[in-house]
Amino acid sequence: MKLFTSRAFMRRRHPLSWKRRWRLLLLDWLGREEPHERVAAAIALGVAVGFSPFLGLHFVLALALAYLFGLNRLDAVLGQFVGNPWTLPPVFAAGYQFGRVLLGNRARQMPRLKWEALSESGSTWILHPIETTRAVFGGHGFLPRLEAFLLGTTLLSIAIGFGTYFLIRAVLLLVHRRHPRVAERAARRRLLIRRRESRETRR
């Protein structure tokens, strides 16, 4: 769906309020031609990437993986913005503890991470991933702590992605039930695309 072909931006005799425009834009976005599963998968992929430990690469990873799996790149990019300086610290802390549990006794002997380095830097820590990594993981036991962090956070982000998929899919199904016209519009668009693709293959 192209943004400015939505009903929200059509010329009207009586202009709509911005609240009404955004509501129509959201309904058109939810009612586009892609099935619920693909929309939910693209958003979930972005969310999983946004919570992954690969700071500084989230945007590129979301685009690359969406292209690789043939999913909507805009949905994936929007999803990765869920991972931000306010949501990442608790997820990273939980992921590190999860990684320590998975690694067993060897990880329990590690000194604790220097999480205060994140709080002292405010929200600017995400702009300096290398310096932040050194500040938090530096000192004795750097590699084992980094291993626990990468392992636990990666697995946790994948789990969050799966949870997001089922949540977004349920929301889309609910919206389509409550707004039958949105579901009908999406079905018509899917039918038109299939007809267009079948005509192109016959040529």
N, C-alpha and C positions, 0 to 999 in steps of 0.2 A: 504494500500500500504506500503510495507516495503521499507525503504529508499534506501538500496543498491541493490534492484532489479529494480530500475528505469533505464531507458535508459541512464540517465546521468552518471551512474557509470559502464556501460558495457565496457569491453575491446574492443578497436578499433585499427585498423592499424594506423590511424591518430588521436591521442588524441585530445579531444575537449578542447577549452578554458574554463576557469572557468565561464565566463559569459554565454557561451552556455550551460554548464552543469546545472547552476542554472535555466536557462530558461526551459530546458527539465524537470528538477525536478519539477518546478512549474506546467508545463503543465500536467505531469503525476499525480501530486497531485490533480489538478482540474479535471482530467479525470478518477479518480478512480471510483469504482463501486457504490458508494453511490449516491443517487439522490440529486439534487440541494437543495431541501428543508431540507434534513437532514444535509448536510454540513453547510448550512447557519444557521440552528437552533443550531448546536453545537458551531459554532463561536460566534453567538449572545449570547448564554448562557454564554460563557466565558467572553465576553465583559461586559454583565450585572453584572456578579459576580465581575469583575475587578473594576467596578465603585461603587460597593456596599460599605456601611460604615463599613463592618466587616473586618477591617484591620488585617493582620496577618493570616487570614483564607481563603484568596482568592484562593490559590492553592488547598487546601483541598476541599473547597466548589465546585470549578469547577469540580474536579474529582468525587466527590460524586454525584452531580446533573447530570453529564453526564452519570454516571453509572446507576442512578435511572431512567432516561428517555431513556436509551438505545442509547445514542448518542456517537459519536467519542470522546474519552477522550483527544486525542492529540489536536484536534481542539479546544476543550473547554479550555485546558490549555494554548494554544497559544493565544486564545482570551482574557484571563484574564490579560495577560501582557500589554494590552492597558492601564489598570489602573496603573499608575506609579507616582513617585514623581512630575513629571512635568504636568501631565494631571489631577490628582486627586484634587488639591486645587481649581481650578475654578469650577469643578463639585460639590465639597463639599460645596463651598460657595453658589452656585445656589440652591443646594438641601436644605441647611439650610433656605434660604430665602423663598423657596417654602413651607417648613414645617411651617414657621411662618405664612404664608398666610392661610394655611389650618387650623391652630390652632386658628386663629382669634385674637381678642383683647387681650386675655390672653398672647399670645406670644409677642405682640408688647411692653409690659411693661418690657420685659427682657433686661438686659444690653447686649451690643454687644459682639460678640465672640472675643477672643484675637488671631486674625489671624497672628499677628506679630510673635507669637511663632513658626509658621511654617516657615516663611521666615528667622528667625534667626537661625533655626536648619539646614537649607539647605535641602539636599535630605536625610539626616539621620533620619528624623522624622518618616519615615515609619517603621524603624527598632525598634522603641520604642513606640508602639501604646498606652500603658497605660499611660506613662509619657506625651505623646502628648495630650491625651484626658484630662488629668488633667490640663495641661497648657492652653489649648484652652477653655475648658468648666468650669474651676474651678471658685470658688467664688460664689457670690449670683446668684440664679436661675439656679443652675447646672442641676437639673432634667428636668425642662421645656425646657431649651436650648437643652439638649441631646435628649429629645423627639422630638423636632422640627427637629433636625438634622437627626435622624434616620428615621423618617417618610418621610421627603422630599427627602432625598438622596436615600432611598430605592425605592420610586416611580419613581424618576428621572432615576435611573439606569435601572429599568424595561423598561421605555420608550425608553432609549438609546438602550437597547437590541432589542426591537421590530424594531426600526429604522435600526439597524445593520442587522437584518434578511432580511429585504426587499432590503437593499443595496447590501449585499453579494449575495443574490439570483439573483438580476439583473445583477451583474458582472459575475457570473457563466454562466448565460444564454447567455450573450454577448460573453464571451470567447468561448463557445461551438458553437455559430453561426459563429464566425470568424475562428475557428479551427475545421472544421468538423471531422478531424481524432481523435481529443480528445473526441468529443461526441460519435463517433463510438466505440472507445476503451472502454469508460465507459459503453455503451450499451452492448457490448460483455461481459464485466466483470459481469454486472448484470445478463445477461442471463446464464452465466456459474454458477454463485452462485445459482440462482434459480434451475437449473438442478441438481446441487450437493445436495441442500437441499431436493429436491423431491426424489432423489435416497436414501438419508439417511432415510427419513420418511417411505419409502416402506420396508426397511429392518426390 
